Amino acid sequence: MRKVIEITFVLLSITICSQKKFEVKFEADYKLRYKLTNTENSYAYETTFALLIGNSSSYFKSMNKYMADSLILARQMKNTGNMEKDLSNYYNRYYTDFPENIGTTSKTIYFTTEIEGKAFEYEESNDINWKVKNQFKNVLGFECQKAETTKYGRVWTAWFTTEIPFQYGPYKFNGLPGLITELYDSKKDYHYTLYVFRKRKYTCNSANIYRSAKKVQKEKIYNYQRNKYENIDRLSKYIQDKSQFEELKRSAESMAKKYNPIELSIE
């Protein structure tokens, strides 16, 4: 039912604008093990992400989102308006809990996502304060050093390698003297691990397909993400079966109480 709730939001509307192209030089792929609820023994989901690295910036996005956006741009996938058909044909295959695009430069983090069919974006300073530790381990064959930081309401541990001299990493985390190969919070609710790093050379048209996104303050998107399960009544016009909607509403209320986002605080 969690996935049905999320996909209902996705299917409200799909609006594609002219894309922003991105010249990819390297790609780092990560596995994420994550818990969406804050209850004891909550289920841990798994998914994958692509970190696209250019000359002076990067893009981070869900692998499913990456593939779906590529198909949309190639006009091989579109929203037909028939929810049952769209679910069976596309969204069960390319669904993601993480629909956002995250761009990173040395000074700024750019966050773009879709909210009920409309694209929004915000910017925040790239100012993570790391404490590098004199501890080392091997990740994917690379010698890595430990670093720690407190960010977004969680205490994070990162392992980075100077053997890959790019100051990027998963999600919004970056700024260390090498690529982050592993990242996790103190409760291990969110645990990223590098599984592939490779040289690439191509133009990615689907790094961020929301070229005309409306710029807003981070609070708007942050509050929506934390409260999206609470105001479920507005979806009633999209679901004709009353009993199905009531079941959706009960499930949404339960999810709202247990929701465990990656950012527990805005900074």
SERO-4910 file (N, C-alpha, C, O; in steps of 0.05 Angstrom, whole numbers):
BEGIN
 pado doro    nc1    nc2    nc3   cac1   cac2   cac3    cc1    cc2    cc3    oc1    oc2    oc3
  Met    A     17    -24      0      0      0      0     17     25      0      9     46    -11
  Arg    A     41     24     12     59     48     12     65     56    -16     64     80    -23
  Lys    A     71     36    -33     78     43    -61     54     54    -76     57     72    -92
  Val    A     30     43    -70      6     53    -83      1     83    -77     -6     98    -94
  Ile    A      6     90    -51      3    118    -43     22    136    -58     14    156    -69
  Glu    A     47    128    -59     67    144    -73     61    146   -103     64    168   -114
  Ile    A     54    124   -115     49    125   -144     25    142   -150     23    154   -172
  Thr    A      5    142   -132    -18    160   -136     -9    189   -139    -20    203   -156
  Phe    A     10    197   -123     20    224   -126     34    228   -153     30    249   -166
  Val    A     49    208   -161     64    210   -186     45    213   -210     50    228   -229
  Leu    A     23    198   -209      6    196   -232    -14    220   -235    -29    221   -254
  Leu    A    -13    238   -216    -30    261   -218    -25    277   -243    -43    287   -256
  Ser    A      1    279   -251      8    292   -275     38    288   -280     54    288   -261
  Ile    A     45    286   -305     73    285   -313     78    307   -333     68    305   -356
  Thr    A     93    327   -326     98    350   -343    128    351   -349    144    354   -331
  Ile    A    135    348   -374    163    347   -382    170    373   -397    156    381   -416
  Cys    A    191    386   -388    200    411   -401    226    405   -416    236    382   -415
  Ser    A    237    425   -429    263    422   -443    284    414   -422    285    426   -401
  Gln    A    300    395   -429    319    384   -409    345    400   -408    351    416   -426
  Lys    A    359    397   -386    385    408   -383    405    386   -389    404    364   -378
  Lys    A    423    391   -408    443    371   -416    466    372   -396    472    393   -384
  Phe    A    479    349   -393    502    347   -375    523    329   -387    517    306   -396
  Glu    A    548    339   -389    570    324   -400    582    306   -379    594    316   -360
  Val    A    578    280   -382    587    261   -363    616    251   -369    622    244   -392
  Lys    A    633    252   -349    661    243   -352    665    216   -337    680    199   -346
  Phe    A    652    214   -313    654    190   -297    627    184   -285    610    202   -282
  Glu    A    623    160   -277    598    152   -263    604    134   -239    620    115   -241
  Ala    A    593    141   -217    594    125   -192    566    115   -185    548    131   -182
  Asp    A    563     89   -182    536     78   -176    536     68   -147    555     55   -138
  Tyr    A    514     74   -134    511     67   -105    487     50   -100    466     52   -114
  Lys    A    490     32    -81    467     18    -70    458     32    -44    475     41    -29
  Leu    A    432     34    -40    422     46    -16    404     26     -2    386     15    -14
  Arg    A    409     22     24    392      6     41    379     27     60    393     41     74
  Tyr    A    352     28     61    339     50     76    313     40     89    301     21     81
  Lys    A    306     55    110    282     49    126    264     74    125    271     95    134
  Leu    A    240     70    115    221     93    112    204     97    137    190    118    139
  Thr    A    205     78    155    190     82    180    209     81    204    230     68    203
  Asn    A    201     95    225    218     97    249    210     78    271    217     83    295
  Thr    A    197     56    264    188     37    284    210     15    288    227     12    271
  Glu    A    209      2    311    228    -20    316    225    -42    296    203    -51    290
  Asn    A    247    -52    286    248    -74    266    233    -67    241    222    -84    227
  Ser    A    234    -41    233    221    -33    208    236    -45    184    260    -50    186
  Tyr    A    221    -49    163    232    -62    139    252    -44    125    249    -20    123
  Ala    A    274    -56    116    295    -42    101    292    -47     71    294    -70     62
  Tyr    A    288    -26     56    286    -28     27    313    -25     15    332    -15     28
  Glu    A    316    -32    -11    341    -28    -25    335    -16    -52    315    -23    -65
  Thr    A    353      1    -61    351     13    -87    378     22    -96    398     19    -82
  Thr    A    380     33   -120    406     42   -131    405     70   -142    383     80   -150
  Phe    A    428     83   -144    430    110   -153    454    113   -172    473     97   -171
  Ala    A    453    133   -189    476    140   -206    486    168   -198    470    187   -196
  Leu    A    512    170   -194    525    196   -190    540    202   -216    560    189   -222
  Leu    A    530    222   -231    543    230   -256    562    253   -251    555    273   -239
  Ile    A    587    249   -259    608    268   -252    618    282   -277    626    269   -297
  Gly    A    617    309   -277    627    325   -299    653    339   -292    667    331   -273
  Asn    A    660    359   -307    685    374   -303    686    388   -276    706    389   -262
  Ser    A    663    401   -268    663    417   -244    637    414   -228    631    431   -211
  Ser    A    621    394   -234    596    390   -220    587    361   -223    600    345   -237
  Ser    A    566    354   -208    556    327   -210    525    327   -208    513    347   -200
  Tyr    A    513    305   -217    484    300   -213    481    274   -200    494    254   -206
  Phe    A    462    273   -181    456    248   -166    426    243   -168    410    260   -162
  Lys    A    419    218   -177    391    212   -180    387    182   -179    405    166   -185
  Ser    A    362    174   -172    355    146   -171    359    133   -198    354    146   -219
  Met    A    369    109   -199    373     95   -224    346     91   -238    345     93   -263
  Asn    A    325     85   -224    299     82   -236    289    108   -248    278    108   -270
  Lys    A    294    130   -234    286    157   -244    303    163   -269    292    174   -289
  Tyr    A    328    156   -268    346    161   -291    336    146   -316    335    158   -338
  Met    A    328    121   -313    319    105   -336    292    115   -345    287    117   -369
  Ala    A    274    122   -326    247    131   -334    249    158   -349    235    162   -369
  Asp    A    265    176   -339    268    202   -352    279    199   -380    271    213   -399
  Ser    A    298    181   -383    310    176   -410    288    165   -429    288    173   -452
  Leu    A    271    148   -419    249    137   -436    229    159   -443    218    160   -465
  Ile    A    223    177   -423    205    199   -428    215    217   -450    201    225   -468
  Leu    A    241    224   -448    253    242   -468    254    229   -496    252    243   -516
  Ala    A    257    202   -496    257    188   -522    228    182   -532    224    169   -552
  Arg    A    208    193   -517    180    189   -523    172    160   -524    154    152   -539
  Gln    A    185    143   -507    178    115   -505    161    110   -480    152     88   -476
  Met    A    157    131   -464    140    128   -441    125    154   -436    136    176   -438
  Lys    A     99    152   -430     83    175   -424     60    167   -406     53    143   -405
  Asn    A     48    186   -393     25    182   -376      0    182   -394     -6    202   -407
  Thr    A    -14    159   -395    -37    157   -412    -63    168   -399    -82    173   -413
  Gly    A    -62    171   -373    -86    180   -359   -102    157   -347   -119    161   -330
  Asn    A    -96    133   -356   -108    108   -345    -90     97   -324    -69     86   -330
  Met    A    -98    101   -298    -80     95   -276    -73     65   -276    -49     58   -272
  Glu    A    -92     48   -280    -87     19   -280    -67     11   -302    -48     -5   -297
  Lys    A    -70     23   -325    -52     17   -347    -24     28   -342     -4     14   -347
  Asp    A    -23     52   -332      3     65   -327     19     49   -305     43     46   -307
  Leu    A      4     40   -285     17     25   -263     29     -1   -274     52     -8   -268
  Ser    A     13    -15   -290     22    -41   -300     44    -39   -321     62    -55   -322
  Asn    A     43    -18   -337     62    -15   -360     88     -4   -352    109    -12   -362
  Tyr    A     88     17   -334    112     32   -329    120     34   -299    142     28   -292
  Tyr    A    101     44   -283    109     54   -257    117     32   -237    132     38   -218
  Asn    A    106      8   -240    116    -13   -223    145    -20   -229    160    -29   -212
  Arg    A    153    -15   -254    181    -21   -262    200      1   -254    223     -4   -246
  Tyr    A    191     26   -256    210     49   -252    203     66   -228    214     87   -224
  Tyr    A    186     56   -211    179     70   -186    203     75   -169    221     58   -168
  Thr    A    204     98   -155    225    104   -136    214    120   -113    196    137   -117
  Asp    A    225    116    -89    219    133    -66    234    159    -68    230    177    -51
  Phe    A    252    162    -87    270    185    -88    270    197   -117    288    193   -132
  Pro    A    249    213   -123    246    224   -150    262    249   -155    260    260   -177
  Glu    A    277    259   -135    291    284   -138    316    282   -155    328    260   -158
  Asn    A    324    305   -167    350    308   -180    367    326   -162    357    347   -153
  Ile    A    392    318   -157    409    334   -139    435    341   -154    451    324   -161
  Gly    A    438    367   -160    463    376   -173    481    389   -153    472    402   -134
  Thr    A    507    385   -156    526    395   -136    549    409   -150    561    399   -169
  Thr    A    556    433   -140    580    447   -148    596    452   -122    587    444   -101
  Ser    A    619    465   -125    635    470   -101    622    488    -80    629    486    -57
  Lys    A    603    504    -89    591    524    -71    561    519    -66    551    527    -45
  Thr    A    548    505    -84    518    504    -83    508    476    -88    519    461   -104
  Ile    A    486    469    -74    471    444    -80    444    452    -92    430    469    -81
  Tyr    A    437    440   -114    413    446   -128    394    421   -126    402    399   -134
  Phe    A    370    426   -116    351    404   -111    326    409   -128    314    431   -125
  Thr    A    319    390   -145    295    393   -162    277    369   -159    287    346   -158
  Thr    A    251    373   -156    233    350   -154    206    358   -165    201    381   -171
  Glu    A    188    339   -166    161    344   -176    141    340   -153    142    321   -138
  Ile    A    123    359   -150    102    358   -130     75    360   -144     67    381   -153
  Glu    A     61    337   -144     35    336   -156     34    348   -184     16    364   -190
  Gly    A     53    340   -201     53    347   -229     67    374   -235     68    381   -258
  Lys    A     77    387   -215     91    412   -220    120    410   -209    125    399   -188
  Ala    A    139    421   -224    167    419   -217    175    443   -200    169    466   -206
  Phe    A    190    437   -179    200    458   -161    230    453   -156    240    431   -158
  Glu    A    244    474   -149    272    472   -143    280    492   -121    267    512   -117
  Tyr    A    301    485   -106    313    503    -87    343    500    -88    354    480    -98
  Glu    A    357    519    -76    386    518    -74    393    521    -44    380    534    -29
  Glu    A    415    508    -37    426    511    -10    456    511    -11    468    501    -30
  Ser    A    468    524      8    497    526      9    510    499     12    500    482     27
  Asn    A    532    495     -2    547    470      1    568    474     22    591    481     16
  Asp    A    561    470     47    578    477     70    580    456     91    579    461    115
  Ile    A    583    431     83    585    409    102    612    411    117    633    413    105
  Asn    A    610    409    143    634    411    160    642    383    169    631    371    187
  Trp    A    663    372    156    672    345    161    694    345    182    710    363    184
  Lys    A    695    323    198    717    318    216    730    292    206    719    270    209
  Val    A    754    294    195    768    271    184    782    256    206    796    268    223
  Lys    A    779    230    207    790    213    228    814    197    217    817    192    193
  Asn    A    831    189    235    855    173    228    847    143    229    860    127    243
  Gln    A    827    136    214    818    108    212    814    101    182    806    118    166
  Phe    A    821     76    175    821     68    147    809     41    144    809     24    162
  Lys    A    798     36    120    788      9    113    786      8     82    788     28     68
  Asn    A    781    -16     72    779    -21     44    750    -22     35    734    -37     47
  Val    A    743     -7     14    716     -8      3    719    -12    -27    731      5    -41
  Leu    A    709    -33    -38    709    -39    -66    738    -39    -77    742    -31   -100
  Gly    A    757    -47    -61    785    -48    -70    800    -22    -67    823    -20    -74
  Phe    A    787     -1    -56    800     25    -52    806     29    -23    790     22     -5
  Glu    A    829     40    -17    835     47     11    820     73     18    823     93      5
  Cys    A    805     71     39    787     93     47    792    103     75    800     88     92
  Gln    A    788    129     79    791    141    105    764    150    116    746    157    100
  Lys    A    762    151    142    736    157    155    733    187    160    753    201    165
  Ala    A    709    197    157    702    224    164    674    225    176    658    207    170
  Glu    A    668    245    192    642    247    206    631    275    204    647    295    202
  Thr    A    605    277    204    592    303    204    564    301    216    553    279    217
  Thr    A    553    323    225    525    324    233    511    342    214    518    365    210
  Lys    A    490    331    201    476    346    180    448    335    177    443    311    178
  Tyr    A    429    353    173    401    346    169    389    330    191    373    312    187
  Gly    A    398    335    216    386    322    239    397    294    245    387    280    261
  Arg    A    418    286    230    430    260    235    461    262    237    473    281    227
  Val    A    473    243    250    502    241    251    511    221    230    502    198    229
  Trp    A    528    230    212    536    215    189    565    206    190    583    221    200
  Thr    A    571    182    181    598    172    177    602    167    147    586    155    134
  Ala    A    625    177    137    632    173    109    659    161    107    677    165    124
  Trp    A    663    144     87    689    134     80    695    143     52    680    139     33
  Phe    A    718    156     48    726    168     23    753    158     14    769    149     31
  Thr    A    758    159    -12    784    150    -22    797    171    -39    785    182    -58
  Thr    A    822    177    -33    837    196    -50    847    183    -76    858    197    -93
  Glu    A    843    157    -79    850    143   -103    831    152   -126    837    149   -150
  Ile    A    807    162   -119    788    174   -138    785    203   -131    769    209   -113
  Pro    A    801    221   -143    803    249   -133    780    267   -141    784    289   -152
  Phe    A    755    259   -135    732    275   -139    718    280   -113    713    261    -98
  Gln    A    712    305   -107    700    312    -81    670    309    -81    656    328    -73
  Tyr    A    659    287    -90    631    283    -92    623    258    -76    641    243    -67
  Gly    A    597    253    -74    587    230    -60    557    227    -63    545    243    -78
  Pro    A    545    208    -49    516    204    -52    500    226    -38    509    239    -20
  Tyr    A    475    229    -48    456    249    -39    469    276    -40    479    284    -62
  Lys    A    470    292    -19    481    319    -19    509    319     -6    520    341     -2
  Phe    A    520    296     -1    545    295     15    569    295     -4    571    280    -23
  Asn    A    588    314      2    611    318    -15    631    335      0    627    341     24
  Gly    A    653    343    -13    671    362     -1    695    349     13    710    363     26
  Leu    A    698    323     11    721    309     22    743    307      1    737    311    -23
  Pro    A    768    300      9    790    300    -11    790    276    -30    811    267    -40
  Gly    A    766    264    -34    764    241    -52    735    232    -53    719    241    -36
  Leu    A    729    214    -71    701    205    -74    692    190    -49    707    174    -37
  Ile    A    667    195    -40    655    180    -18    647    153    -28    631    151    -47
  Thr    A    657    132    -16    651    105    -24    630     92     -6    617     72    -15
  Glu    A    626    102     18    606     91     36    597    114     54    612    130     63
  Leu    A    571    114     59    559    135     76    535    124     91    518    110     80
  Tyr    A    534    129    117    511    120    133    507    137    158    526    149    168
  Asp    A    482    139    167    476    154    191    480    135    216    483    111    212
  Ser    A    480    147    239    486    132    264    467    109    270    474     90    282
  Lys    A    442    112    260    422     90    264    422     71    240    408     51    241
  Lys    A    437     78    219    438     62    194    410     60    182    403     39    170
  Asp    A    394     81    185    369     83    170    374     86    140    358     77    124
  Tyr    A    396    100    134    403    105    106    433     98    103    450    110    115
  His    A    438     78     86    465     67     83    472     64     53    462     46     40
  Tyr    A    489     82     43    498     82     16    525     67     13    542     71     30
  Thr    A    528     51     -8    553     37    -13    559     38    -43    542     30    -59
  Leu    A    583     47    -50    591     47    -78    594     18    -88    606      1    -74
  Tyr    A    583     12   -112    587    -15   -123    599    -15   -151    609    -35   -160
  Val    A    600      8   -164    613     11   -190    624     39   -193    611     59   -186
  Phe    A    649     41   -203    660     67   -211    673     63   -238    688     44   -242
  Arg    A    666     80   -257    676     76   -284    679    103   -299    665    122   -293
  Lys    A    696    103   -318    700    126   -335    678    126   -357    672    105   -368
  Arg    A    667    149   -362    646    152   -381    651    176   -399    665    194   -390
  Lys    A    639    177   -422    641    201   -439    617    202   -457    616    190   -478
  Tyr    A    597    217   -447    573    220   -463    557    244   -453    562    255   -431
  Thr    A    538    253   -469    521    275   -462    495    264   -451    480    250   -465
  Cys    A    489    270   -426    465    260   -413    443    281   -415    446    303   -404
  Asn    A    422    274   -430    400    293   -433    379    291   -410    361    308   -408
  Ser    A    381    270   -394    361    266   -373    372    270   -345    359    260   -326
  Ala    A    394    284   -342    405    289   -315    384    305   -299    379    299   -276
  Asn    A    372    325   -312    351    341   -299    332    350   -321    339    367   -337
  Ile    A    309    337   -323    290    343   -344    272    367   -337    255    375   -354
  Tyr    A    274    378   -313    256    400   -305    270    426   -308    278    439   -289
  Arg    A    273    435   -333    287    460   -338    272    484   -329    284    504   -321
  Ser    A    246    483   -329    229    506   -322    217    504   -294    195    514   -288
  Ala    A    231    490   -276    222    487   -249    219    514   -234    236    531   -239
  Lys    A    199    516   -218    195    541   -203    214    541   -178    214    522   -163
  Lys    A    228    563   -175    247    565   -152    231    573   -127    216    593   -127
  Val    A    235    558   -105    222    563    -80    242    561    -57    265    553    -62
  Gln    A    234    568    -33    250    564    -10    250    534     -3    230    520     -8
  Lys    A    271    525      9    273    496     16    250    488     34    241    466     32
  Glu    A    241    506     52    220    499     71    195    489     57    182    471     67
  Lys    A    189    499     33    164    491     19    166    461     12    147    446     17
  Ile    A    188    453      0    191    425     -8    195    407     17    184    385     18
  Tyr    A    211    417     36    216    401     60    189    395     75    185    373     84
  Asn    A    173    416     78    147    412     92    128    394     76    114    378     88
  Tyr    A    128    397     50    111    379     34    119    350     37    102    333     41
  Gln    A    146    345     36    155    317     38    148    305     66    143    281     67
  Arg    A    149    321     86    143    311    113    113    308    117    105    291    133
  Asn    A     97    324    103     68    324    109     51    312     86     27    313     87
  Lys    A     64    300     66     49    292     42     28    270     48      9    267     32
  Tyr    A     31    255     69     12    234     75    -12    244     90    -32    230     93
  Glu    A    -10    268    101    -31    278    120    -56    288    105    -78    285    115
  Asn    A    -52    302     83    -75    314     69    -83    297     45    -80    305     22
  Ile    A    -92    273     50    -98    254     28   -125    259     15   -131    248     -6
  Asp    A   -142    275     28   -170    279     18   -169    291    -10   -188    287    -26
  Arg    A   -149    307    -16   -148    320    -43   -146    301    -66   -149    308    -89
  Leu    A   -139    275    -60   -136    255    -80   -162    241    -86   -163    224   -104
  Ser    A   -183    247    -72   -208    232    -74   -220    233   -103   -232    214   -112
  Lys    A   -216    255   -116   -227    258   -143   -214    240   -164   -224    236   -186
  Tyr    A   -190    230   -157   -176    213   -175   -182    183   -171   -174    167   -187
  Ile    A   -195    177   -149   -201    149   -142   -231    146   -140   -243    156   -121
  Gln    A   -243    131   -159   -272    129   -160   -283    110   -139   -305    114   -128
  Asp    A   -269     89   -133   -278     69   -114   -275     79    -86   -253     84    -76
  Lys    A   -298     83    -72   -298     95    -45   -283     78    -25   -268     88     -9
  Ser    A   -287     52    -26   -274     34     -7   -244     33    -11   -229     32      8
  Gln    A   -236     35    -36   -207     36    -42   -195     61    -32   -172     61    -21
  Phe    A   -209     83    -34   -199    109    -24   -197    108      6   -177    119     18
  Glu    A   -217     97     20   -216     96     49   -192     79     59   -180     85     79
  Glu    A   -186     57     44   -163     41     51   -138     56     47   -119     55     63
  Leu    A   -137     71     25   -113     88     19   -110    109     41    -87    115     50
  Lys    A   -131    121     50   -131    141     71   -120    130     97   -104    143    111
  Arg    A   -130    107    105   -121     94    130    -91     88    129    -77     92    148
  Ser    A    -83     78    106    -54     71    103    -37     96    104    -15     96    115
  Ala    A    -47    118     92    -32    143     91    -29    155    120     -8    165    127
  Glu    A    -50    153    135    -49    163    163    -29    147    179    -15    159    196
  Ser    A    -28    121    175     -8    105    189     20    112    180     38    114    197
  Met    A     24    116    154     51    124    144     59    151    155     83    155    161
  Ala    A     41    170    158     48    196    167     60    195    195     78    211    202
  Lys    A     49    177    212     59    175    240     86    163    241    102    169    260
  Lys    A     93    146    222    118    131    224    140    140    204    161    129    203
  Tyr    A    133    161    188    151    169    166    179    176    176    182    191    196
  Asn    A    199    167    162    227    170    170    244    180    147    259    165    135
  Pro    A    242    206    140    256    217    117    286    219    122    295    218    145
  Ile    A    301    221    101    330    223    104    338    248    118    358    249    132
  Glu    A    323    270    115    328    295    129    308    299    151    285    303    147
  Leu    A    318    297    176    301    301    199    299    330    207    281    338    222
  Ser    A    318    346    197    317    375    201    326    389    176    337    376    158
  Ile    A    321    414    174    325    428    148    354    435    143    361    440    120
  Glu    A    371    434    163    399    441    159    417    419    171    441    420    169
***
